[in-house]
Amino acid sequence: MHFERQKLMAVTEYIAPHPLVPPRCIVPPVVPFQEEDGYKKLLLRQVGEMFRDSKMIAVCQFNSPSNDEMQLVNYHLLKHNIRVKSFPNEIMKAFLSESKYKNLLPLFVGNNILLVSPETKAKEMLRILKRVPEAVLLGACIENTILSRQGVLNYSKLPSLELAQGQVAGALALVPSQMCTVLQSNSMRLTALLNQYIKQQNDGSGDTGKMEECPAEPSPFEF
């Protein structure tokens, strides 16, 4: 083809107009259906039951654990009805992100274990963790309240529920007794004063009667 004809063909080549809306915006992309993993659903259900049935859930970072150390920790914790559980961080984050315990999310980094108990055994748990330097307490959820490490230490120093109830009952019983004593003090004082007055009156009348019965002795100067 001649050079001039090539230029003419290039200039007169048909260019189709672009559509106003891109095709990818008109036809929605096809998303392949992904079936939810049954094992993941099972773990999520177990985590939900754990948070529902447990009063104390402590999060600990367990560094370089061995089988002997795990058995030792389990042995000492089971004496106080505290169990050691472990779930993947993916499962814990998936559950916590949709629950009221969202503030626990930053604790699940690395290798973590959970110390779970249906009772609040914070004092016993801390005493056992002191003998296991590989387990570092990060935080806990005690009676639906999220606590930091220092918060758990402060909670362990609180008196037991029975002792606190006894102290409150003693304080409530002391106030009515003091009020009753204050209210009765005036009447008791008035009664004591009246008894003393009656006694003085009786003593005075008895002395006067004795003086009237005794005959007057003659004076030695009278003749």
Accessible surface in RSA format (square Angstrom, percent):
REM  Atomic radii and reference values for relative SASA: ProtOr
REM  Chains: A
REM  Algorithm: Lee & Richards
REM  Probe-radius: 1.40
REM  Slices: 20
REM RES _ NUM      All-atoms   Total-Side   Main-Chain    Non-polar    All polar
REM                ABS   REL    ABS   REL    ABS   REL    ABS   REL    ABS   REL
RES MET A   1   140.74  72.9  63.91  42.3  76.83 182.9  74.60  63.4  66.14  87.6
RES HIS A   2   127.78  69.8 114.05  79.3  13.73  35.1  87.32  90.0  40.46  47.1
RES PHE A   3   129.64  64.9 124.72  77.2   4.92  12.8 125.84  76.3   3.80  10.9
RES GLU A   4   101.76  58.4  97.04  73.4   4.73  11.3  43.60  84.3  58.16  47.5
RES ARG A   5   143.17  60.1 138.92  70.8   4.25  10.1  33.23  45.4 109.94  66.6
RES GLN A   6    88.84  49.7  83.09  60.7   5.75  13.7  21.90  46.6  66.95  50.8
RES LYS A   7    96.91  47.3  92.26  56.6   4.65  11.1  58.55  52.7  38.36  40.9
RES LEU A   8   111.07  61.9 107.23  76.7   3.84   9.7 110.56  77.6   0.51   1.4
RES MET A   9   103.08  53.4  98.52  65.2   4.56  10.9  76.94  65.4  26.14  34.6
RES ALA A  10    71.01  65.3  49.30  76.1  21.71  49.4  54.46  76.7  16.55  43.8
RES VAL A  11   123.87  81.5  95.93  86.8  27.94  67.3 101.76  88.4  22.11  60.0
RES THR A  12    91.25  64.9  60.15  61.0  31.10  74.1  58.77  78.9  32.48  49.1
RES GLU A  13   125.33  72.0 106.17  80.3  19.16  45.6  35.48  68.6  89.85  73.4
RES TYR A  14   177.30  82.8 151.65  86.3  25.64  66.7 129.43  97.3  47.87  59.0
RES ILE A  15   144.35  82.1 123.21  91.8  21.14  51.0 126.31  91.0  18.04  49.0
RES ALA A  16    62.45  57.4  50.90  78.6  11.55  26.3  50.90  71.7  11.55  30.6
RES PRO A  17   112.59  82.1  87.50  79.8  25.09  91.2  97.49  80.5  15.10  93.9
RES HIS A  18   163.89  89.6 144.14 100.2  19.75  50.5 100.09 103.2  63.81  74.2
RES PRO A  19    91.86  66.9  66.05  60.2  25.80  93.8  78.05  64.4  13.81  85.8
RES LEU A  20   181.40 101.0 147.98 105.9  33.42  84.0 151.59 106.5  29.81  80.2
RES VAL A  21    76.80  50.5  73.70  66.7   3.10   7.5  74.19  64.5   2.62   7.1
RES PRO A  22    50.47  36.8  47.33  43.1   3.14  11.4  50.47  41.7   0.00   0.0
RES PRO A  23    91.01  66.3  88.76  80.9   2.25   8.2  90.02  74.3   0.99   6.2
RES ARG A  24   189.38  79.5 167.62  85.4  21.76  51.8  73.18 100.0 116.20  70.4
RES CYS A  25    87.62  66.3  50.82  56.7  36.80  86.5  20.17  51.1  67.45  72.7
RES ILE A  26   115.94  66.0  91.81  68.4  24.12  58.1  96.66  69.6  19.28  52.3
RES VAL A  27   101.10  66.5  95.57  86.5   5.53  13.3  96.65  84.0   4.45  12.1
RES PRO A  28   101.52  74.0  92.10  84.0   9.42  34.2  97.40  80.4   4.13  25.6
RES PRO A  29   112.27  81.8  90.54  82.5  21.72  79.0 101.10  83.5  11.16  69.4
RES VAL A  30   141.11  92.9 113.52 102.8  27.59  66.5 117.77 102.3  23.35  63.3
RES VAL A  31   123.25  81.1 100.38  90.9  22.87  55.1 101.14  87.9  22.10  60.0
RES PRO A  32    97.11  70.8  86.26  78.6  10.85  39.4  94.61  78.1   2.49  15.5
RES PHE A  33   183.66  91.9 148.94  92.3  34.71  90.3 154.84  93.9  28.81  82.5
RES GLN A  34   153.02  85.6 128.66  94.0  24.36  58.0  43.21  92.0 109.82  83.3
RES GLU A  35   150.01  86.1 122.76  92.9  27.25  64.9  37.19  71.9 112.82  92.1
RES GLU A  36   108.30  62.2  85.27  64.5  23.03  54.8  41.56  80.4  66.73  54.5
RES ASP A  37    84.83  59.4  74.58  74.2  10.26  24.3  30.06  70.7  54.77  54.6
RES GLY A  38    49.05  60.5   0.00   N/A  49.05  60.5  35.02  96.1  14.03  31.4
RES TYR A  39   141.52  66.1 132.83  75.6   8.69  22.6  99.98  75.1  41.54  51.2
RES LYS A  40    65.75  32.1  65.06  39.9   0.69   1.6  23.14  20.8  42.61  45.4
RES LYS A  41   104.55  51.0 100.13  61.4   4.41  10.5  44.95  40.5  59.59  63.5
RES LEU A  42    69.29  38.6  68.66  49.1   0.63   1.6  68.90  48.4   0.40   1.1
RES LEU A  43    15.91   8.9  15.91  11.4   0.00   0.0  15.91  11.2   0.00   0.0
RES LEU A  44    44.94  25.0  41.30  29.5   3.64   9.1  41.60  29.2   3.34   9.0
RES ARG A  45   136.57  57.3 126.25  64.4  10.32  24.6  59.74  81.6  76.83  46.6
RES GLN A  46    74.09  41.4  70.12  51.2   3.97   9.5  22.55  48.0  51.54  39.1
RES VAL A  47     0.00   0.0   0.00   0.0   0.00   0.0   0.00   0.0   0.00   0.0
RES GLY A  48    16.88  20.8   0.00   N/A  16.88  20.8  13.37  36.7   3.50   7.8
RES GLU A  49    70.65  40.6  69.87  52.9   0.78   1.9  13.37  25.9  57.28  46.8
RES MET A  50     6.93   3.6   0.54   0.4   6.39  15.2   6.49   5.5   0.44   0.6
RES PHE A  51    12.66   6.3   6.17   3.8   6.49  16.9   6.34   3.8   6.32  18.1
RES ARG A  52   167.08  70.2 133.40  68.0  33.69  80.2  75.98 103.8  91.10  55.2
RES ASP A  53    94.52  66.2  71.43  71.1  23.09  54.6  35.74  84.1  58.78  58.6
RES SER A  54    21.72  18.4   7.48  10.0  14.25  32.8   0.57   1.2  21.15  29.6
RES LYS A  55   112.99  55.1 109.91  67.4   3.08   7.3  56.79  51.1  56.20  59.9
RES MET A  56     0.00   0.0   0.00   0.0   0.00   0.0   0.00   0.0   0.00   0.0
RES ILE A  57     3.42   1.9   3.24   2.4   0.18   0.4   3.24   2.3   0.18   0.5
RES ALA A  58     0.00   0.0   0.00   0.0   0.00   0.0   0.00   0.0   0.00   0.0
RES VAL A  59     0.78   0.5   0.78   0.7   0.00   0.0   0.78   0.7   0.00   0.0
RES CYS A  60     0.00   0.0   0.00   0.0   0.00   0.0   0.00   0.0   0.00   0.0
RES GLN A  61    61.34  34.3  61.34  44.8   0.00   0.0   1.08   2.3  60.26  45.7
RES PHE A  62     1.43   0.7   0.82   0.5   0.61   1.6   0.82   0.5   0.61   1.7
RES ASN A  63    66.06  45.6  61.98  59.9   4.08   9.8  28.57  68.7  37.49  36.2
RES SER A  64    96.74  81.8  66.06  88.2  30.68  70.7  58.81 125.2  37.94  53.1
RES PRO A  65    54.09  39.4  29.65  27.0  24.44  88.8  29.76  24.6  24.33 151.2
RES SER A  66    53.69  45.4  44.62  59.6   9.07  20.9  48.55 103.4   5.14   7.2
RES ASN A  67   119.41  82.3 114.43 110.6   4.98  12.0  21.12  50.8  98.29  95.0
RES ASP A  68   111.49  78.1 104.80 104.3   6.69  15.8  31.70  74.6  79.79  79.6
RES GLU A  69    50.80  29.2  49.14  37.2   1.66   4.0  24.33  47.1  26.47  21.6
RES MET A  70    51.06  26.4  51.06  33.8   0.00   0.0  49.19  41.8   1.86   2.5
RES GLN A  71   121.55  68.0 115.26  84.2   6.29  15.0  39.65  84.4  81.90  62.1
RES LEU A  72    96.62  53.8  92.43  66.1   4.19  10.5  96.09  67.5   0.53   1.4
RES VAL A  73     1.44   0.9   1.34   1.2   0.10   0.3   1.44   1.3   0.00   0.0
RES ASN A  74    48.36  33.3  47.66  46.1   0.70   1.7  15.38  37.0  32.98  31.9
RES TYR A  75   128.32  59.9 122.41  69.6   5.92  15.4  91.54  68.8  36.79  45.3
RES HIS A  76    38.37  21.0  37.67  26.2   0.70   1.8  24.63  25.4  13.74  16.0
RES LEU A  77     0.03   0.0   0.03   0.0   0.00   0.0   0.03   0.0   0.00   0.0
RES LEU A  78    90.31  50.3  73.21  52.4  17.10  43.0  73.44  51.6  16.87  45.4
RES LYS A  79   128.35  62.6  88.73  54.4  39.61  94.3  61.96  55.8  66.38  70.7
RES HIS A  80    48.56  26.5  45.65  31.7   2.91   7.5  27.00  27.8  21.56  25.1
RES ASN A  81    59.83  41.3  56.06  54.2   3.77   9.1  20.87  50.2  38.97  37.7
RES ILE A  82     0.30   0.2   0.00   0.0   0.30   0.7   0.00   0.0   0.30   0.8
RES ARG A  83   133.69  56.1 132.62  67.6   1.08   2.6  35.53  48.6  98.16  59.5
RES VAL A  84    33.08  21.8   5.70   5.2  27.38  66.0   5.70   5.0  27.38  74.3
RES LYS A  85    80.29  39.2  74.45  45.7   5.84  13.9  39.84  35.9  40.45  43.1
RES SER A  86    75.44  63.7  48.41  64.6  27.03  62.3  27.58  58.7  47.86  67.0
RES PHE A  87    26.33  13.2  13.69   8.5  12.63  32.9  15.18   9.2  11.15  31.9
RES PRO A  88    71.24  51.9  59.16  53.9  12.08  43.9  70.64  58.3   0.60   3.7
RES ASN A  89    41.62  28.7  35.90  34.7   5.72  13.8  14.45  34.8  27.17  26.3
RES GLU A  90   119.07  68.4 108.03  81.7  11.04  26.3  43.90  84.9  75.16  61.4
RES ILE A  91     8.28   4.7   8.28   6.2   0.00   0.0   8.28   6.0   0.00   0.0
RES MET A  92     0.91   0.5   0.91   0.6   0.00   0.0   0.91   0.8   0.00   0.0
RES LYS A  93    91.93  44.8  90.29  55.4   1.64   3.9  43.47  39.1  48.46  51.6
RES ALA A  94    34.58  31.8  20.27  31.3  14.30  32.5  28.62  40.3   5.96  15.8
RES PHE A  95    43.05  21.5  38.09  23.6   4.95  12.9  41.96  25.4   1.09   3.1
RES LEU A  96     0.00   0.0   0.00   0.0   0.00   0.0   0.00   0.0   0.00   0.0
RES SER A  97    50.92  43.0  39.65  52.9  11.26  25.9  30.88  65.8  20.04  28.1
RES GLU A  98   158.08  90.8 120.23  91.0  37.84  90.1  43.18  83.5 114.89  93.8
RES SER A  99    24.43  20.6  11.69  15.6  12.74  29.3  21.98  46.8   2.45   3.4
RES LYS A 100   152.80  74.5 116.32  71.4  36.49  86.9  87.46  78.7  65.34  69.6
RES TYR A 101    18.25   8.5  18.25  10.4   0.00   0.0  10.76   8.1   7.49   9.2
RES LYS A 102   115.34  56.3 110.34  67.7   5.00  11.9  54.60  49.1  60.74  64.7
RES ASN A 103   117.08  80.7  99.01  95.7  18.07  43.5  18.57  44.7  98.51  95.2
RES LEU A 104     0.99   0.6   0.99   0.7   0.00   0.0   0.99   0.7   0.00   0.0
RES LEU A 105    49.56  27.6  46.47  33.2   3.09   7.8  46.60  32.7   2.96   8.0
RES PRO A 106   101.21  73.8  76.60  69.8  24.61  89.5  86.89  71.7  14.32  89.0
RES LEU A 107    40.80  22.7  37.73  27.0   3.07   7.7  39.52  27.8   1.28   3.4
RES PHE A 108     3.49   1.7   3.25   2.0   0.24   0.6   3.25   2.0   0.24   0.7
RES VAL A 109   101.39  66.7  94.10  85.2   7.29  17.6  96.25  83.6   5.14  13.9
RES GLY A 110    47.87  59.0   0.00   N/A  47.87  59.0  35.57  97.6  12.29  27.5
RES ASN A 111    79.20  54.6  67.70  65.4  11.50  27.7  33.43  80.5  45.77  44.2
RES ASN A 112    11.09   7.6   3.51   3.4   7.58  18.3   3.58   8.6   7.51   7.3
RES ILE A 113     8.52   4.8   8.08   6.0   0.44   1.0   8.52   6.1   0.00   0.0
RES LEU A 114     3.81   2.1   3.81   2.7   0.00   0.0   3.81   2.7   0.00   0.0
RES LEU A 115     0.14   0.1   0.14   0.1   0.00   0.0   0.14   0.1   0.00   0.0
RES VAL A 116     9.11   6.0   8.08   7.3   1.04   2.5   8.08   7.0   1.04   2.8
RES SER A 117     0.13   0.1   0.00   0.0   0.13   0.3   0.13   0.3   0.00   0.0
RES PRO A 118    64.90  47.3  58.54  53.4   6.36  23.1  58.54  48.3   6.36  39.5
RES GLU A 119    82.23  47.2  80.93  61.2   1.30   3.1  30.78  59.5  51.45  42.0
RES THR A 120    46.61  33.2  26.37  26.7  20.24  48.2   0.60   0.8  46.02  69.6
RES LYS A 121    46.96  22.9  46.66  28.6   0.30   0.7  28.07  25.3  18.88  20.1
RES ALA A 122     3.34   3.1   1.63   2.5   1.71   3.9   1.63   2.3   1.71   4.5
RES LYS A 123   116.51  56.8 112.73  69.2   3.78   9.0  64.41  58.0  52.10  55.5
RES GLU A 124    41.68  23.9  41.68  31.5   0.00   0.0   3.16   6.1  38.52  31.4
RES MET A 125     0.00   0.0   0.00   0.0   0.00   0.0   0.00   0.0   0.00   0.0
RES LEU A 126    18.94  10.5  18.17  13.0   0.77   1.9  18.18  12.8   0.76   2.0
RES ARG A 127   117.02  49.1 113.48  57.8   3.54   8.4  63.33  86.6  53.68  32.5
RES ILE A 128     3.04   1.7   3.04   2.3   0.00   0.0   3.04   2.2   0.00   0.0
RES LEU A 129    15.92   8.9   9.68   6.9   6.24  15.7   9.95   7.0   5.97  16.1
RES LYS A 130   171.05  83.4 136.26  83.6  34.80  82.8  87.72  79.0  83.33  88.8
RES ARG A 131   147.99  62.1 120.13  61.2  27.86  66.3  73.83 100.9  74.16  44.9
RES VAL A 132    10.46   6.9   9.41   8.5   1.05   2.5  10.35   9.0   0.11   0.3
RES PRO A 133   107.68  78.5  82.46  75.2  25.23  91.7  92.71  76.5  14.98  93.1
RES GLU A 134    47.61  27.3  43.74  33.1   3.87   9.2  15.55  30.1  32.06  26.2
RES ALA A 135     7.87   7.2   0.22   0.3   7.65  17.4   0.22   0.3   7.65  20.3
RES VAL A 136    60.75  40.0  58.32  52.8   2.43   5.9  60.75  52.8   0.00   0.0
RES LEU A 137     4.05   2.3   1.09   0.8   2.96   7.4   1.09   0.8   2.96   8.0
RES LEU A 138    50.64  28.2  36.64  26.2  14.00  35.2  39.34  27.6  11.30  30.4
RES GLY A 139     0.82   1.0   0.00   N/A   0.82   1.0   0.82   2.2   0.00   0.0
RES ALA A 140     0.00   0.0   0.00   0.0   0.00   0.0   0.00   0.0   0.00   0.0
RES CYS A 141     6.39   4.8   4.76   5.3   1.63   3.8   0.00   0.0   6.39   6.9
RES ILE A 142     3.68   2.1   0.95   0.7   2.73   6.6   0.95   0.7   2.73   7.4
RES GLU A 143    96.28  55.3  77.75  58.8  18.52  44.1  28.05  54.2  68.23  55.7
RES ASN A 144   100.86  69.6  72.92  70.5  27.94  67.3  13.09  31.5  87.77  84.8
RES THR A 145    71.21  50.6  68.00  68.9   3.21   7.6  46.43  62.4  24.78  37.5
RES ILE A 146    58.79  33.5  35.09  26.1  23.70  57.1  35.09  25.3  23.70  64.3
RES LEU A 147    38.84  21.6  34.30  24.5   4.54  11.4  37.46  26.3   1.38   3.7
RES SER A 148    71.40  60.3  59.66  79.6  11.74  27.1  48.37 103.0  23.03  32.3
RES ARG A 149   116.39  48.9 115.22  58.7   1.17   2.8  41.83  57.2  74.56  45.2
RES GLN A 150   103.09  57.6 100.93  73.8   2.16   5.1  50.81 108.2  52.29  39.7
RES GLY A 151    17.80  22.0   0.00   N/A  17.80  22.0  14.65  40.2   3.15   7.1
RES VAL A 152     0.00   0.0   0.00   0.0   0.00   0.0   0.00   0.0   0.00   0.0
RES LEU A 153    50.44  28.1  50.43  36.1   0.00   0.0  50.43  35.4   0.00   0.0
RES ASN A 154    75.03  51.7  71.00  68.6   4.03   9.7  27.29  65.7  47.74  46.1
RES TYR A 155    61.31  28.6  55.19  31.4   6.12  15.9  44.39  33.4  16.92  20.9
RES SER A 156    15.05  12.7   9.54  12.7   5.51  12.7   5.56  11.8   9.50  13.3
RES LYS A 157   161.49  78.8 129.85  79.7  31.64  75.3  87.49  78.7  74.00  78.8
RES LEU A 158   105.08  58.5  95.43  68.3   9.64  24.2  95.71  67.2   9.37  25.2
RES PRO A 159    69.82  50.9  45.42  41.4  24.40  88.7  56.07  46.3  13.75  85.5
RES SER A 160    64.67  54.6  49.03  65.4  15.64  36.0  47.19 100.5  17.47  24.5
RES LEU A 161   123.05  68.5 112.88  80.8  10.17  25.6 116.24  81.6   6.82  18.3
RES GLU A 162   127.59  73.3 117.31  88.7  10.28  24.5  65.39 126.5  62.20  50.8
RES LEU A 163    97.18  54.1  91.46  65.4   5.71  14.4  96.47  67.8   0.71   1.9
RES ALA A 164    32.07  29.5  31.33  48.3   0.74   1.7  31.97  45.0   0.10   0.3
RES GLN A 165   105.03  58.7  97.52  71.3   7.51  17.9  38.15  81.2  66.88  50.7
RES GLY A 166    44.54  54.9   0.00   N/A  44.54  54.9  34.65  95.1   9.89  22.1
RES GLN A 167   105.42  59.0  90.98  66.5  14.44  34.4  41.92  89.2  63.50  48.2
RES VAL A 168    86.75  57.1  84.05  76.1   2.70   6.5  86.74  75.4   0.01   0.0
RES ALA A 169    59.07  54.3  51.12  78.9   7.95  18.1  55.31  77.9   3.76  10.0
RES GLY A 170    41.19  50.8   0.00   N/A  41.19  50.8  34.98  96.0   6.21  13.9
RES ALA A 171    58.13  53.4  49.08  75.7   9.05  20.6  54.43  76.6   3.70   9.8
RES LEU A 172   119.75  66.7 114.41  81.8   5.34  13.4 114.90  80.7   4.85  13.1
RES ALA A 173    64.94  59.7  51.19  79.0  13.75  31.3  58.40  82.2   6.54  17.3
RES LEU A 174    99.10  55.2  95.39  68.2   3.70   9.3  98.87  69.4   0.23   0.6
RES VAL A 175    85.87  56.5  85.12  77.1   0.75   1.8  85.22  74.0   0.65   1.8
RES PRO A 176    77.38  56.4  69.94  63.8   7.43  27.0  74.04  61.1   3.34  20.8
RES SER A 177    56.14  47.4  46.29  61.8   9.85  22.7  48.95 104.2   7.20  10.1
RES GLN A 178    97.85  54.7  94.20  68.8   3.65   8.7  33.90  72.2  63.95  48.5
RES MET A 179   112.53  58.3 106.73  70.6   5.80  13.8  75.69  64.4  36.84  48.8
RES CYS A 180    58.38  44.2  54.98  61.3   3.40   8.0  20.11  51.0  38.27  41.3
RES THR A 181    91.53  65.1  87.37  88.6   4.17   9.9  66.01  88.7  25.52  38.6
RES VAL A 182    99.46  65.4  95.96  86.9   3.50   8.4  97.99  85.1   1.47   4.0
RES LEU A 183   128.50  71.6 109.91  78.6  18.59  46.7 112.21  78.8  16.29  43.8
RES GLN A 184    90.16  50.4  89.41  65.3   0.75   1.8  22.34  47.5  67.82  51.4
RES SER A 185    52.58  44.4  44.23  59.0   8.35  19.2  39.27  83.6  13.31  18.6
RES ASN A 186   113.98  78.6 108.05 104.4   5.93  14.3  30.09  72.4  83.88  81.1
RES SER A 187    61.25  51.8  55.14  73.6   6.11  14.1  49.16 104.7  12.09  16.9
RES MET A 188   125.37  64.9 116.70  77.2   8.67  20.7 104.15  88.6  21.22  28.1
RES ARG A 189   172.49  72.4 166.24  84.7   6.25  14.9  51.44  70.3 121.05  73.4
RES LEU A 190   103.44  57.6 101.88  72.9   1.56   3.9 103.02  72.3   0.42   1.1
RES THR A 191    73.61  52.4  72.94  73.9   0.67   1.6  49.89  67.0  23.72  35.9
RES ALA A 192    58.79  54.1  49.43  76.3   9.36  21.3  54.27  76.4   4.52  12.0
RES LEU A 193   105.83  58.9 101.51  72.6   4.32  10.9 101.96  71.6   3.87  10.4
RES LEU A 194    93.79  52.2  93.71  67.0   0.09   0.2  93.79  65.9   0.00   0.0
RES ASN A 195    86.98  60.0  81.23  78.5   5.75  13.8  26.25  63.2  60.72  58.7
RES GLN A 196    90.80  50.8  88.57  64.7   2.22   5.3  31.62  67.3  59.17  44.9
RES TYR A 197   128.00  59.8 126.07  71.7   1.93   5.0  90.74  68.2  37.26  45.9
RES ILE A 198    96.32  54.8  95.59  71.2   0.72   1.7  96.32  69.4   0.00   0.0
RES LYS A 199   125.40  61.2 122.26  75.0   3.14   7.5  69.06  62.2  56.34  60.0
RES GLN A 200   102.15  57.1  92.15  67.3  10.00  23.8  30.78  65.5  71.37  54.1
RES GLN A 201    94.42  52.8  88.42  64.6   6.00  14.3  24.65  52.5  69.77  52.9
RES ASN A 202    91.88  63.4  83.93  81.1   7.96  19.2  23.15  55.7  68.73  66.4
RES ASP A 203    80.39  56.3  73.65  73.3   6.73  15.9  30.65  72.1  49.74  49.6
RES GLY A 204    35.91  44.3   0.00   N/A  35.91  44.3  33.28  91.3   2.63   5.9
RES SER A 205    75.04  63.4  57.28  76.4  17.76  40.9  50.71 108.0  24.32  34.1
RES GLY A 206    36.03  44.4   0.00   N/A  36.03  44.4  34.54  94.8   1.49   3.3
RES ASP A 207    85.65  60.0  83.60  83.2   2.05   4.9  25.68  60.4  59.97  59.8
RES THR A 208    73.89  52.6  73.28  74.3   0.61   1.4  49.24  66.1  24.65  37.3
RES GLY A 209    27.63  34.1   0.00   N/A  27.63  34.1  26.98  74.0   0.65   1.5
RES LYS A 210   141.60  69.1 139.49  85.6   2.11   5.0  85.76  77.2  55.84  59.5
RES MET A 211   149.47  77.4 129.54  85.7  19.93  47.5 107.51  91.4  41.97  55.6
RES GLU A 212   138.49  79.5 106.23  80.4  32.26  76.8  46.70  90.3  91.79  74.9
RES GLU A 213   147.29  84.6 117.63  89.0  29.66  70.6  48.93  94.6  98.37  80.3
RES CYS A 214    87.14  65.9  73.10  81.5  14.04  33.0  25.53  64.7  61.61  66.4
RES PRO A 215   119.45  87.1  99.98  91.1  19.48  70.8 110.59  91.3   8.86  55.1
RES ALA A 216   102.31  94.1  65.98 101.8  36.33  82.6  75.25 106.0  27.07  71.7
RES GLU A 217   159.08  91.3 132.48 100.2  26.60  63.3  47.97  92.8 111.11  90.7
RES PRO A 218   119.04  86.8  96.54  88.0  22.50  81.8 104.82  86.5  14.22  88.4
RES SER A 219    44.51  37.6  34.74  46.4   9.76  22.5  26.41  56.2  18.10  25.4
RES PRO A 220   117.24  85.4  83.23  75.9  34.01 123.6  96.68  79.8  20.56 127.8
RES PHE A 221   171.91  86.0 157.02  97.3  14.89  38.8 158.70  96.2  13.22  37.8
RES GLU A 222   128.15  73.6 105.11  79.5  23.04  54.9  41.79  80.8  86.36  70.5
RES PHE A 223   240.80 120.5 159.40  98.7  81.40 211.8 195.85 118.7  44.95 128.6
END  Absolute sums over single chains surface
CHAIN  1 A    17420.3      14830.2       2590.1      10770.8       6649.5
END  Absolute sums over all chains
TOTAL         17420.3      14830.2       2590.1      10770.8       6649.5
